[in-house]
Amino acid sequence: MTAVHTDRPHADRTHADRTGARTDEAADVITGARDRIDALDDRIIGLIQERMAVSAVIQEARLSSGGRRVNLAREMEVLTHYRDALGKPGTSLAMTMLELCRGRI
């Protein structure tokens, strides 16, 4: 095998290869943006976990008062809210979140 020669050092080539960028400047922008996305994802996951805990409180109160575990009218409100804010994919996102918060019905 023959080594491929490049003017960029190996570390830079790896940095650009990881991002799919064709320049070091673009690779730096992508890396910074990905770091921001990772931080946002961590916050979103934390908020969903918090929502799950609040949902459990609601379900427990509803069940202990003789009600059902799930309020379908409320779930429809949530689905509509997400769809109105995010379009059709918002509905799928809301369905996944509702499943996480109340389990499959």
C-alpha positions in Angstrom: 0.0 0.0 0.0 1.1 3.5 -0.7 0.6 6.3 1.8 -1.6 9.2 0.7 0.2 12.5 0.8 -1.6 15.6 2.0 -0.4 19.0 3.1 -2.6 18.9 6.2 -1.3 17.2 9.3 -3.0 14.0 10.3 -4.9 15.6 13.2 -6.4 18.2 10.9 -7.4 15.6 8.3 -9.2 13.6 11.0 -11.0 16.8 12.2 -12.2 17.5 8.7 -13.1 13.9 8.0 -15.2 13.7 11.2 -17.3 16.7 10.2 -17.5 16.1 6.4 -16.1 19.6 5.9 -13.7 20.4 3.1 -11.9 23.2 4.9 -10.5 23.6 8.4 -12.7 26.7 8.9 -15.9 24.8 8.0 -14.8 21.9 10.3 -14.3 24.4 13.2 -17.8 25.9 12.6 -19.4 22.4 12.4 -17.5 21.2 15.5 -18.7 24.2 17.5 -22.3 23.9 16.3 -22.3 20.2 17.2 -21.0 21.0 20.7 -24.0 23.4 21.0 -26.4 20.7 19.7 -25.1 18.2 22.2 -25.6 20.7 25.0 -29.2 21.4 23.8 -29.9 17.7 23.6 -28.8 17.3 27.2 -31.2 20.0 28.2 -34.0 18.5 26.2 -33.5 15.1 27.7 -33.5 16.7 31.2 -36.7 18.5 30.4 -38.4 15.3 29.2 -37.3 13.5 32.3 -38.8 16.3 34.4 -42.0 16.1 32.3 -42.1 12.3 33.0 -41.9 12.9 36.7 -44.7 15.5 36.6 -46.8 13.2 34.5 -46.3 10.4 37.1 -47.7 12.7 39.8 -50.7 13.5 37.6 -51.4 9.9 36.8 -51.1 8.9 40.5 -53.5 11.6 41.6 -55.9 10.7 38.8 -55.8 6.9 39.7 -56.1 7.5 43.5 -59.2 9.5 42.9 -60.8 6.7 40.9 -60.0 8.1 37.5 -58.2 6.6 34.5 -54.4 6.6 34.1 -54.7 8.5 30.8 -56.8 11.5 29.8 -57.2 11.2 26.0 -58.7 14.6 25.6 -55.6 16.2 27.2 -53.3 14.1 25.0 -55.1 15.4 21.9 -54.5 19.0 23.2 -50.8 18.2 23.5 -50.7 16.6 20.0 -52.4 19.6 18.5 -50.0 22.0 20.3 -46.9 20.2 19.0 -48.4 19.9 15.5 -49.2 23.6 15.4 -45.8 24.6 16.6 -43.7 22.1 14.6 -45.8 20.8 11.7 -46.6 17.2 11.0 -43.3 15.9 12.6 -44.3 17.6 15.8 -47.2 15.1 16.1 -44.7 12.2 15.9 -42.5 13.9 18.5 -45.4 14.5 20.8 -46.5 10.9 20.4 -43.1 9.7 21.5 -43.0 12.1 24.4 -46.4 11.0 25.5 -45.4 7.4 25.3 -42.4 8.1 27.5 -44.5 9.9 30.0 -47.4 7.5 30.3 -46.3 4.3 28.7 -48.0 2.5 25.9 -51.8 2.3 26.1 
